[in-house]
Amino acid sequence: MSLLQIERTLELAIGRLPPESQVDYKTLRNVRTDDGSGPLYGVMMTNSYGINKLYDGSDKDKNYGAVCKIGSRINHRYLASFIS
């Protein structure tokens, strides 16, 4: 799937979210601004967490991830220093 197709698919999916959730998603950090990713895909690639062993019955090699409203806002540097 091309980056443009991915971006369009994300536009449709995010467009189905409640307005507040759309704003929450679109205001997440995007560090992939120079690789040709669109803004929605960049947010997804920056903030998604892999979901291992999720299987939808269609393709065992698919990878799934989730973008969490609160989890995506955790400052990893702060968290690492807090755990140490």
Phi and psi in degrees as a GROMACS rama.xvg file:
@    title "Ramachandran Plot"
@    xaxis  label "Phi"
@    yaxis  label "Psi"
@TYPE xy
-75.9326  161.252  SER-2
-59.1637  -37.0895  LEU-3
-65.0567  -42.2073  LEU-4
-65.1263  -41.0068  GLN-5
-61.141  -44.976  ILE-6
-61.8637  -42.4479  GLU-7
-65.2131  -40.3388  ARG-8
-63.1969  -42.2298  THR-9
-65.6662  -37.1796  LEU-10
-57.9505  -44.1824  GLU-11
-64.9108  -46.6307  LEU-12
-65.2705  -46.4992  ALA-13
-69.6209  -30.8289  ILE-14
-63.9267  -18.5754  GLY-15
-87.0014  -9.84696  ARG-16
-75.0952  157.714  LEU-17
-59.3667  149.593  PRO-18
-50.4241  -41.9282  PRO-19
-62.8348  -40.0362  GLU-20
-69.1248  -33.6142  SER-21
-62.5933  -44.1678  GLN-22
-63.8065  -43.5718  VAL-23
-56.8226  -46.2832  ASP-24
-64.5348  -48.5804  TYR-25
-69.4088  -15.5766  LYS-26
-97.2764  2.59302  THR-27
-71.136  157.42  LEU-28
-65.9556  143.46  ARG-29
-129.823  110.225  ASN-30
-97.1081  0.731718  VAL-31
-105.045  60.9027  ARG-32
-94.2229  -9.64703  THR-33
-116.271  13.302  ASP-34
-113.7  10.3943  ASP-35
90.9879  -4.00768  GLY-36
-70.3581  144.201  SER-37
-74.6616  170.337  GLY-38
-61.9976  -37.2499  PRO-39
-72.5673  -42.0518  LEU-40
-67.3631  -37.6612  TYR-41
-61.1879  -42.0806  GLY-42
-62.1854  -43.2614  VAL-43
-62.4971  -46.2287  MET-44
-67.323  -30.3367  MET-45
-76.2214  -34.8482  THR-46
-115.535  -3.45274  ASN-47
-79.9559  148.478  SER-48
-111.008  133.883  TYR-49
-69.0112  142.818  GLY-50
-114.266  102.721  ILE-51
-76.118  146.946  ASN-52
65.1085  18.0825  LYS-53
-81.3193  128.008  LEU-54
-132.789  125.448  TYR-55
-100.922  4.71403  ASP-56
90.7955  -4.9821  GLY-57
-104.689  -36.7914  SER-58
-157.515  115.278  ASP-59
-67.1041  -18.3953  LYS-60
-92.6317  2.61841  ASP-61
-69.7495  146.344  LYS-62
-111.179  135.611  ASN-63
-118.727  151.654  TYR-64
-147.333  167.127  GLY-65
-132.559  144.138  ALA-66
-109.129  115.659  VAL-67
-97.5145  135.652  CYS-68
-58.4734  -49.8156  LYS-69
-89.8637  -43.2099  ILE-70
-58.5968  -31.7594  GLY-71
-73.4585  -13.9333  SER-72
-97.8697  3.86467  ARG-73
-71.173  132.064  ILE-74
-82.4861  107.837  ASN-75
-62.8254  -34.4269  HIS-76
-65.2779  -43.4733  ARG-77
-64.7232  -44.2249  TYR-78
-61.6928  -43.8159  LEU-79
-62.3157  -40.3072  ALA-80
-72.2913  -29.2061  SER-81
-70.9017  -38.5691  PHE-82
-73.8384  -34.1716  ILE-83
